Amino acid sequence: MAALGSANPIYSKYINNFAGELFRVGGQRTPFTAAVGGMSGGGKVLQSTFWQFQTADTASVTSAPSVGTEGGQPTEWLGRDRVSYTAVTQIFQKGVKMSYTAMAASNHQNVFDVSANAFNISDGNAGNTAGDKLALFGGSPITDEFAEQMELALDKLAKEVEWFAINGVYNDGTAADFAGTNDRQMRGLLAHTGLTGGNSYDNQSGGVDQPLHWDTIANSLKVLYDAKAAMKQPVLLINPSQLLALNKELIAPTVSGVITPAILPRDRNVGGVDIDTVITPFGNIGLMVVDPDILPDNTCFIADLAFISPVFTNIPGKGTVFVRDVDQDDYARVAKAIYMEMGFDFGPPQNHLKITGVE
């Protein structure tokens, strides 16, 4: 993490790729990004801002198929419907600027008042030390304020990646005006499940949202099964409230006094992230708790992580996730930014499912 936190100039030949830190920094607070990054070994790297993925209609056998004849023609001429979609990498850039004084005064000691109030030492935005009232023992436990602020910036960036991975609305950036309008934006899981072949299950009853039930999960997996989804490594993405409602139902005793199959706590590890497991007639499904500020209201997802991978645009001489120096002109401060262009390849939409109407 030296280059990430260093206040010294960054030279291209010393720049490291911080994709690994991006996937680790959020941990259980950004479980989707962490798990997908861990499973894919860092993701795909392109020398482009876009790529394409394809999906095809699902074949089914609804009646007795015809039998082939020796020496005869094909029993059927097949023309499967296929469709291609374009996906893009999105620009992420977070910066930290700090005055020389703020960097130097990490062990600043001043006269203080005994108080229960806490005061900021630095705001990470080239602000003053705000050190007129410090801890009782005088001095911050942080010995390198700039490195700490850069670490926190990477943590914020990881949370934003998680948000766009779920909620991003596709924009190819062709109408961008370099002023923050119509910039490239990745397609998130919410939009991806709405593409041709995507799946959805409505949890409402009589038009009213309902708590998430075990039956909902089982029926959603049946929808995936009927859609010919691969169902290799499905994981249920829910928020904490949905988790509590589901857990309450699964541990309730039946009339016979037998406990129904409960959530098995953190007995699986996916891409370095510990996740819970729910047992269903269609096999075990992982359970991943996502920040309620990130997961859309009244919605949860079943995503097959075996088909999802991060995608990065490689910047020549820099890499994929890197720190760059920001020109400070004649200001007495240091400024750096974490930069990357990233998206997610979700693969065929039929492998994933959106559950709506969840209370």
C-alpha positions as CSV (number, residue, x, y, z in Angstrom):
1,M,0.0,0.0,0.0
2,A,3.1,2.3,0.0
3,A,2.3,3.9,-3.4
4,L,-1.3,4.3,-2.4
5,G,-0.6,6.2,0.8
6,S,2.7,7.9,-0.1
7,A,2.8,11.7,-0.2
8,N,5.8,11.5,-2.5
9,P,5.5,11.8,-6.3
10,I,4.4,8.7,-8.1
11,Y,6.4,7.5,-11.0
12,S,4.9,5.1,-13.6
13,K,7.6,2.4,-13.3
14,Y,6.9,2.1,-9.5
15,I,3.1,2.1,-9.8
16,N,1.4,-1.0,-8.5
17,N,-2.0,-2.4,-9.5
18,F,-4.4,-1.8,-6.6
19,A,-7.2,-4.0,-7.9
20,G,-6.5,-6.5,-5.1
21,E,-6.8,-3.8,-2.4
22,L,-10.1,-2.7,-4.1
23,F,-11.6,-6.1,-3.6
24,R,-10.4,-6.5,0.0
25,V,-10.8,-3.0,1.5
26,G,-14.6,-3.3,1.9
27,G,-14.7,-6.9,3.0
28,Q,-18.2,-7.8,4.3
29,R,-19.4,-4.3,3.7
30,T,-19.0,-4.7,-0.1
31,P,-19.5,-8.5,-0.3
32,F,-20.6,-8.7,-3.9
33,T,-17.5,-6.8,-5.2
34,A,-15.2,-8.7,-2.9
35,A,-16.5,-12.1,-3.8
36,V,-16.6,-11.6,-7.5
37,G,-13.1,-10.1,-7.5
38,G,-11.8,-12.9,-5.4
39,M,-13.4,-15.6,-7.6
40,S,-12.2,-14.2,-10.9
41,G,-8.6,-13.6,-9.8
42,G,-8.9,-9.8,-10.4
43,G,-11.2,-9.9,-13.5
44,K,-10.7,-9.3,-17.2
45,V,-8.4,-6.6,-18.6
46,L,-9.3,-5.0,-21.9
47,Q,-7.6,-2.5,-24.2
48,S,-11.0,-1.0,-24.8
49,T,-13.8,0.8,-23.0
50,F,-16.5,-1.7,-24.1
51,W,-17.1,-5.4,-24.8
52,Q,-20.0,-7.5,-26.0
53,F,-21.8,-10.4,-24.6
54,Q,-24.5,-12.6,-26.2
55,T,-27.5,-14.6,-25.1
56,A,-29.7,-17.1,-26.9
57,D,-33.3,-18.3,-26.4
58,T,-33.8,-21.3,-24.3
59,A,-34.7,-24.5,-26.1
60,S,-37.3,-26.8,-24.6
61,V,-39.0,-30.1,-25.4
62,T,-42.8,-29.8,-24.9
63,S,-43.8,-32.9,-26.8
64,A,-42.3,-36.1,-28.1
65,P,-39.5,-35.2,-30.5
66,S,-39.4,-36.6,-34.0
67,V,-37.1,-39.6,-34.6
68,G,-34.4,-39.5,-37.2
69,T,-34.6,-41.6,-40.3
70,E,-31.6,-43.5,-41.7
71,G,-30.4,-41.8,-44.8
72,G,-33.0,-39.1,-44.3
73,Q,-33.0,-35.3,-43.9
74,P,-32.7,-33.6,-40.5
75,T,-35.9,-33.9,-38.5
76,E,-35.9,-30.2,-37.8
77,W,-34.1,-27.1,-39.1
78,L,-33.1,-25.1,-36.1
79,G,-32.6,-21.3,-36.1
80,R,-32.1,-20.1,-32.5
81,D,-32.7,-16.5,-31.6
82,R,-29.6,-14.8,-30.4
83,V,-29.0,-11.2,-29.3
84,S,-25.9,-9.2,-28.5
85,Y,-25.5,-6.5,-25.9
86,T,-22.7,-4.0,-25.4
87,A,-21.3,-3.2,-21.9
88,V,-18.8,-0.5,-20.9
89,T,-16.3,0.3,-18.3
90,Q,-17.1,3.3,-16.1
91,I,-14.6,5.9,-14.8
92,F,-14.1,6.0,-11.1
93,Q,-11.8,8.7,-9.6
94,K,-11.5,9.7,-6.0
95,G,-8.9,12.2,-4.7
96,V,-7.3,13.4,-1.5
97,K,-5.6,16.7,-1.0
98,M,-3.9,17.8,2.2
99,S,-1.9,20.7,3.3
100,Y,1.7,20.2,4.4
101,T,0.8,21.3,7.9
102,A,-2.0,18.7,8.1
103,M,0.5,16.0,7.0
104,A,3.2,17.1,9.4
105,A,1.0,17.5,12.5
106,S,0.0,13.9,13.0
107,N,1.2,14.0,16.6
108,H,0.0,17.6,17.2
109,Q,-0.5,18.4,20.9
110,N,-2.3,21.4,22.1
111,V,-4.0,22.7,25.3
112,F,-7.3,20.8,25.5
113,D,-10.6,20.9,27.4
114,V,-11.9,17.8,29.1
115,S,-14.9,17.0,27.0
116,A,-16.9,14.1,25.6
117,N,-17.0,15.7,22.2
118,A,-14.8,14.4,19.4
119,F,-13.1,16.7,16.9
120,N,-11.8,16.1,13.4
121,I,-8.0,16.1,13.1
122,S,-8.2,16.5,9.3
123,D,-10.9,16.4,6.7
124,G,-8.7,14.9,3.9
125,N,-9.6,17.9,1.8
126,A,-6.6,20.2,2.4
127,G,-8.3,21.4,5.5
128,N,-6.6,22.6,8.7
129,T,-5.7,20.3,11.6
130,A,-8.6,21.5,13.7
131,G,-6.4,20.6,16.6
132,D,-7.5,23.0,19.3
133,K,-9.1,20.2,21.2
134,L,-7.5,16.8,21.0
135,A,-7.6,13.5,22.8
136,L,-6.8,13.5,26.6
137,F,-3.3,12.1,26.0
138,G,-2.7,14.7,23.3
139,G,-2.0,13.4,19.8
140,S,-3.6,11.3,17.1
141,P,-3.2,7.5,17.0
142,I,-2.8,8.0,13.2
143,T,0.9,8.6,12.4
144,D,0.4,9.1,8.6
145,E,-2.7,11.1,8.0
146,F,-2.3,11.2,4.2
147,A,-2.0,7.4,4.0
148,E,-5.1,7.0,6.2
149,Q,-7.1,9.4,4.1
150,M,-6.1,7.5,0.9
151,E,-7.2,4.2,2.5
152,L,-10.5,5.7,3.4
153,A,-10.9,7.0,-0.2
154,L,-10.3,3.5,-1.6
155,D,-13.0,2.2,0.9
156,K,-15.5,4.9,-0.4
157,L,-14.6,3.9,-4.0
158,A,-15.3,0.2,-3.3
159,K,-18.7,1.1,-1.9
160,E,-19.5,3.1,-5.0
161,V,-18.5,0.2,-7.2
162,E,-20.9,-2.0,-5.3
163,W,-23.7,0.5,-5.8
164,F,-23.2,0.7,-9.5
165,A,-22.8,-3.1,-9.8
166,I,-26.4,-3.3,-8.6
167,N,-28.0,-0.1,-9.7
168,G,-26.0,1.2,-12.7
169,V,-27.9,2.3,-15.8
170,Y,-26.1,1.6,-19.0
171,N,-24.7,4.6,-20.9
172,D,-22.2,4.1,-23.7
173,G,-20.8,7.6,-23.2
174,T,-21.0,8.6,-26.9
175,A,-23.0,11.7,-25.9
176,A,-20.7,12.7,-23.0
177,D,-19.8,16.4,-22.9
178,F,-16.7,16.2,-20.6
179,A,-18.7,18.2,-18.0
180,G,-20.4,15.3,-16.1
181,T,-23.3,14.7,-18.5
182,N,-23.9,11.4,-20.2
183,D,-20.7,9.9,-19.0
184,R,-20.1,6.2,-19.4
185,Q,-21.9,4.1,-16.9
186,M,-21.9,0.3,-16.3
187,R,-25.1,-1.7,-16.5
188,G,-25.9,-3.0,-13.0
189,L,-27.6,-6.3,-12.0
190,L,-31.0,-4.5,-11.8
191,A,-30.8,-3.5,-15.5
192,H,-29.1,-6.7,-16.5
193,T,-32.0,-8.9,-15.3
194,G,-34.3,-6.8,-17.4
195,L,-32.6,-7.8,-20.6
196,T,-33.9,-10.4,-23.0
197,G,-33.7,-13.8,-21.2
198,G,-33.5,-12.2,-17.7
199,N,-35.7,-13.6,-15.0
200,S,-38.0,-12.1,-12.4
201,Y,-40.2,-13.3,-9.5
202,D,-42.9,-11.3,-7.8
203,N,-43.2,-11.7,-4.1
204,Q,-46.3,-9.7,-3.7
205,S,-49.7,-11.1,-2.6
206,G,-52.8,-9.3,-3.8
207,G,-50.6,-6.4,-5.0
208,V,-49.0,-5.9,-1.5
209,D,-45.3,-6.4,-0.7
210,Q,-44.6,-9.4,1.5
211,P,-41.7,-10.4,3.7
212,L,-39.1,-12.7,2.1
213,H,-40.1,-16.3,2.6
214,W,-38.4,-19.6,2.1
215,D,-41.0,-20.4,-0.5
216,T,-40.0,-17.3,-2.4
217,I,-36.5,-18.5,-2.7
218,A,-37.5,-22.0,-3.7
219,N,-40.0,-20.7,-6.3
220,S,-37.4,-18.2,-7.6
221,L,-34.9,-21.1,-8.1
222,K,-37.6,-23.0,-10.0
223,V,-38.0,-20.0,-12.3
224,L,-34.2,-20.2,-13.0
225,Y,-34.4,-23.9,-13.5
226,D,-37.3,-23.5,-16.0
227,A,-35.3,-20.9,-17.8
228,K,-32.5,-23.4,-18.3
229,A,-30.1,-21.4,-16.1
230,A,-26.9,-23.1,-15.3
231,M,-27.3,-22.6,-11.5
232,K,-23.6,-23.3,-10.8
233,Q,-23.0,-20.9,-7.8
234,P,-26.2,-19.0,-7.1
235,V,-26.2,-16.5,-4.3
236,L,-29.1,-14.6,-2.8
237,L,-28.4,-10.9,-2.3
238,I,-30.6,-9.4,0.4
239,N,-30.5,-6.5,2.9
240,P,-30.4,-6.9,6.7
241,S,-34.2,-6.5,7.2
242,Q,-34.9,-9.2,4.6
243,L,-32.4,-11.4,6.3
244,L,-34.1,-11.1,9.7
245,A,-37.5,-11.8,8.3
246,L,-36.2,-14.9,6.5
247,N,-34.3,-16.1,9.5
248,K,-37.3,-15.7,11.8
249,E,-39.4,-18.0,9.5
250,L,-36.6,-20.6,9.0
251,I,-36.1,-21.2,12.8
252,A,-39.8,-21.3,13.7
253,P,-40.8,-24.8,14.9
254,T,-43.3,-26.8,12.9
255,V,-46.4,-28.5,14.4
256,S,-44.4,-31.6,14.9
257,G,-41.8,-29.8,17.0
258,V,-39.1,-30.2,14.4
259,I,-37.0,-27.1,13.5
260,T,-37.3,-26.2,9.9
261,P,-34.1,-26.0,7.9
262,A,-32.4,-22.8,9.1
263,I,-29.8,-20.5,7.7
264,L,-26.4,-22.3,8.1
265,P,-24.0,-19.6,9.3
266,R,-21.0,-18.7,7.2
267,D,-20.1,-22.3,6.3
268,R,-19.2,-21.3,2.7
269,N,-16.4,-19.1,1.4
270,V,-16.9,-17.5,-2.0
271,G,-14.0,-15.5,-3.4
272,G,-12.7,-14.9,0.1
273,V,-16.0,-13.7,1.5
274,D,-17.8,-15.9,4.1
275,I,-21.4,-16.3,3.3
276,D,-24.4,-18.2,4.8
277,T,-26.3,-21.0,3.1
278,V,-30.0,-21.8,2.7
279,I,-31.1,-25.3,1.9
280,T,-33.8,-25.7,-0.8
281,P,-35.2,-28.5,-2.9
282,F,-33.1,-27.1,-5.8
283,G,-29.9,-27.4,-3.8
284,N,-28.1,-25.1,-1.4
285,I,-27.9,-21.4,-2.2
286,G,-25.5,-18.9,-0.7
287,L,-26.8,-15.9,1.2
288,M,-25.1,-12.5,1.0
289,V,-26.1,-9.5,3.0
290,V,-25.8,-6.2,1.0
291,D,-25.9,-2.7,2.4
292,P,-29.5,-1.4,2.4
293,D,-28.3,1.9,0.9
294,I,-27.1,-0.1,-2.1
295,L,-29.8,-2.7,-2.6
296,P,-32.9,-1.2,-4.3
297,D,-36.0,-0.9,-2.2
298,N,-38.3,-3.9,-2.1
299,T,-35.9,-5.9,-4.2
300,C,-33.4,-8.7,-3.9
301,F,-31.5,-10.8,-6.4
302,I,-30.3,-14.3,-7.1
303,A,-27.0,-13.9,-8.9
304,D,-24.9,-16.8,-10.2
305,L,-21.4,-15.7,-9.3
306,A,-19.8,-18.3,-11.6
307,F,-20.7,-16.1,-14.5
308,I,-19.8,-12.7,-13.1
309,S,-16.4,-11.0,-13.5
310,P,-15.0,-7.5,-13.1
311,V,-13.7,-5.9,-16.2
312,F,-11.0,-3.2,-16.3
313,T,-9.7,-1.0,-19.1
314,N,-5.9,-1.1,-19.0
315,I,-4.3,2.4,-19.1
316,P,-1.0,2.2,-20.8
317,G,1.9,2.8,-18.5
318,K,-0.4,2.9,-15.5
319,G,-2.4,-0.3,-15.1
320,T,-6.0,-0.8,-14.1
321,V,-6.4,0.6,-10.5
322,F,-3.7,3.2,-9.8
323,V,-2.8,6.3,-7.9
324,R,-1.9,9.5,-9.9
325,D,-0.5,12.8,-8.8
326,V,-2.7,15.8,-9.2
327,D,-1.1,19.1,-10.2
328,Q,-1.3,21.5,-7.3
329,D,0.2,24.5,-9.1
330,D,1.6,26.8,-6.3
331,Y,-0.5,25.5,-3.4
332,A,1.3,24.3,-0.3
333,R,-0.4,20.9,-0.3
334,V,-0.3,17.4,-1.9
335,A,-3.1,15.9,-3.9
336,K,-3.5,12.4,-5.3
337,A,-6.3,10.5,-7.0
338,I,-7.2,6.9,-7.3
339,Y,-8.2,6.2,-10.9
340,M,-9.7,3.2,-12.7
341,E,-12.2,2.3,-15.5
342,M,-14.2,-0.7,-14.4
343,G,-17.4,-2.6,-15.2
344,F,-18.9,-6.0,-14.6
345,D,-19.5,-8.8,-17.0
346,F,-22.6,-10.6,-15.8
347,G,-22.8,-13.1,-18.7
348,P,-26.1,-14.5,-20.0
349,P,-29.1,-12.7,-18.3
350,Q,-30.9,-16.0,-17.9
351,N,-28.5,-17.1,-15.2
352,H,-29.7,-14.4,-12.8
353,L,-33.0,-13.3,-11.3
354,K,-34.6,-10.3,-9.7
355,I,-37.2,-10.7,-6.8
356,T,-39.6,-7.8,-6.5
357,G,-42.3,-7.0,-4.0
358,V,-40.2,-7.8,-0.9
359,E,-41.3,-6.0,2.2
